[in-house]
Amino acid sequence: MSAATPIRANSTPTGTVASSSALILTKTPATGDGISVSTLSVDTSTSGSST
């Protein structure tokens, strides 16, 4: 059962990392601002499902 605990811990930081990556990607493509917004919305929806 102990193995189940660390597995869940890994799932939690994964969601946080995804959010950080999305923010970095948004800052990188300054030219395609509209596209970045759409991508960010998709990432937000995915994060909500994981939670």
Secondary structure, 3 states (H helix, E strand, C coil): CCCHHHHHHHHHHHHHHHHHHHHHHHHCCCCCHHHHHHHHHHHHHHHHHHC
